[in-house]
Amino acid sequence: MRILVVLVALVLVAGCGEDEETPASSQAPFADLTVVVDDGSKKTSDVRCDAPGDSAACQAAADMDPKTFEPVPGNQACTQQYGGPETATVKGTLDGKEIDAKFSRVNGCEITRWDQAKALFEAAG
């Protein structure tokens, strides 16, 4: 009986350590985004990086609250002030999450979202 217990323990121990880490080249990047800002002239930038510290744009994206990428709820009251004709879109993936966001400055809620994403818009450039 002891031999059987020892054999089972050896089989279990032998199975340890077989989990190999995924090579860095096959891991999904931290950010793979296309940022388009139209402030009178349309600018498109690709933000691709493996870690937040790879560039200013990657750090700006990492620092953003994920809710900033969500649209303003339809039942949310927003001040009716106009911040300008600027628009922007951000599409792709960020930290494994799909991003498909549209930004504008048509009312107080949208101006707030714009200001929260401004560092990304500027860094993407």
Helices and strands as residue ranges (DSSP letters): H 2-15, G 24-26, E 31-38, E 42-49, G 52-54, H 56-63, G 66-69, E 87-94, E 97-104, H 108-124
